[in-house]
Amino acid sequence: MIADTFSVEGKTVTVYARALKEAGLLTTGARGVNAPDMTPLDAARMTIALLACDGPSQAVDRVRRFGQLRHKPTLGYSQTWREVVTADEFASLFPGAKTLEDVLAFIFSLYLDRGINDASAWFGRHMLSLTVRPGDVMAELVQWTYGSEDKIAGERVVPFKGERGDPQYVTIPRGLLVERTASPGTMSLIATQLWADAKGEG
């Protein structure tokens, strides 16, 4: 499911998953037909791995680092058309979530926890893309806002960044650091597939 959703080769996803499992970051259990279902947190960590890494050797470090990033409502942007979601809005949008992986797990669990109608309505109101910026040790959930004639007027941003002194704040070494984005459709598709798998329809 992860390979299909992100258009990545299955064998590549398997290598990422193996590294995360060996580090205790993914659900483990029997293999084959008795293997445990992927949980929303597993999906969150696989998503972070695919967006934050240039290869499987980085997966454990990047998932630990980016997964624990916290919402940074005080982060300023020079672009006036970017509006940062406040701490109160964050708590209302993602109840109980503290970190980036918590937020992704919340999003991916929506169909499982709320059912099709409520979850579909939530995704209809919150069409969020996820961008990960390895060089800045930063991630953003972004939703476009619209003005007259349904033209894009700006962005509402949920930024995640480590505080100075946090283990996550350490700058990633220089190199070919690639910024990657998962679209709103990708985010909702993962949630849908987890629900379908749980219902035996995947």
Secondary structure, 3 states (H helix, E strand, C coil): CHHHHHCCCHHHHHHHHHHHHHCCCCCCCCCHHHCCCCCHHHHHHHHHHHHHCCCHHHHHHHHHHHHCCEECCCCCCCCCCEEECCHHHHHHHCCCCCEHHHHHHHHHCHHHHHHHHHHHHHHHHCCCEEEEEHHHCEEEEEEEEECHHHCEEEEEEEEEECCCCCHHHCCCCCCCCCCEEECHHHHHHHHHHHHHHHCCCC
